[in-house]
Amino acid sequence: MDYQQPRVCVLPYRQKLGMIPSRLPLSDLHWPLGVPPKIEGQTLADLLPTDHLLTLPHKSLYLRPSFGTRARVSVMILEPRAIHRRYMALTNLFHRRFHRILTSDSLLLAQVPNSVFFPFGGSWVPQWKETDMTKHAMCSLIASSKKKQSGHKLRHDLVQWSRETGQDIDVMGRGYKPFAKKSEGLAPFRYSVVIENTREQGYFTEKLIDALLCDTVPIYWGCPNIADFFDTKAMMVCEDMADIQCAIKNMSESDYVSRLPALNAARDVAVGYMDVYERGARILLESD
């Protein structure tokens, strides 16, 4: 990599800029495109005006008088409006503080001139290439104990229905059957019920990406325009509880096999959405 080019660093999740952000060591930051040489002993104050600092939203970003750096500061608002409504309102008011706002929220994209479309994606199965994808079970459903968002509630309703009607579904996750690695809840299964926390345009997460990486057909409830990103022949797209129940009843080995060509193609697309920070860094460089 040519380090004469602008450098891109990311403030790690839960890392704070602190009271005197200019003193934050560059070695404490994440460098998604590679760690530049000679940063030991340097701090945020040493970044150049051509460099980029990328961060997730938190309240102090909008209130602090300075970021302690000459670098261009951008913010990623990855969660949907149902979760990050407050941050979106603050960003709308204070968007001039930032170089770019990376988001998939359609309203924010329409209102804020320096916003850039950026779907969430991500992955919790980083070792997917080394994972045994042999299918010996029909379907999984991964759910936590959360109940706040519409998707949380839908998962629990489906668990109850599945148990009451004797569906061939392994329910896994916190609050049900814990697993050591997420791939354990996907790789052995032909299908998995994949429910996003909420339904919003352009919003899809590791829940979908991880199923595709594990060669598992998603029975999918979430992003209404998911066909803009993936071939929907690789999944069973559902609008509501009834659609999901119908999809579950129509699962079969032959249906799974018929979807394999589309599933393989969708997996290749999913790989490009795995690394959120690397994608964000490249978007910033492309928008210079």
C-alpha positions, 0 to 999 in steps of 0.5 A: 500500500502507498502510504503517501495516500490518505490514511483511514483509521477507525475509532474502535467500538466502545473506545472513547476520544476522551477529554483530550482527544489529541493525545489518543495514540494512533496505535489504539485505533483500528486500521482497516486498510493496513497499519501505516509505518511509523505511527508508534508514539504518534497521536490523533494530533499527528494525523494530516488534513488528508487523512480520515477518522471514522467512528460510530455515533455517540452523544459526545461526537455532537457536543465536543468542541473539537475532535483533536485532529486535523483529519477529516472525521466521518460517522457511520450510522449503521443501525436502523431508525427504530434504534438510532432515531436520536443519533439521526436527529442529531446528525441532521442538525450537526452534519457539518461537523462531519466529512461524510455520514455513512448510512442506509437510512433513506430519510437521512440520505435525502436530508443530509448533503454529505451522507453516503449510502452504506448498508450495514452487513457485517459477519460473525462467522469470520472462519467460514471458509474453514467450516464444515458445511455438510448439511445434516439437519433441515432448519435453524432459528437463532434468537436472543432473549431480547423483545424490544423490536418487531423482529425480536417479537416475531422470532419468539412468536415463531419459536412458540408456533414451532414448538406447538406444531412440531416443526423441524426447527432447531431453536438456538441462541441466548435464552434457548440453546446456546452455542460456542460459535455462530456457525454451529447454528447455520452450517449444518442446516439447509435452511435458517429462519433469518429475521432482522430486528426491524424492516427498513429499506437498505438495512440488512445485517450479519444475520443474512450475510452469515447464513449465505456464507454458510450455504444456508438458505435464509427464510428471510424477513427484513430489508424490503428491497433485498432484491436490489442486493442479492438474487432472491432465488437464494432465499425465501423472502417473507413479508409476515408471520404467515409467509414464514410459516408457509416457507417452513412447511415448504422446506425440502431437500430437493428445494434446497438443491434447486437453490444451490446455484443462486445460493453459491452466487449470493455467497460470493456477493455476501463476502463483499459485505463482511468487513464493515470497516474496510468497506467504510474506509474504501467508501471514504477514499472513493468519495475524496 
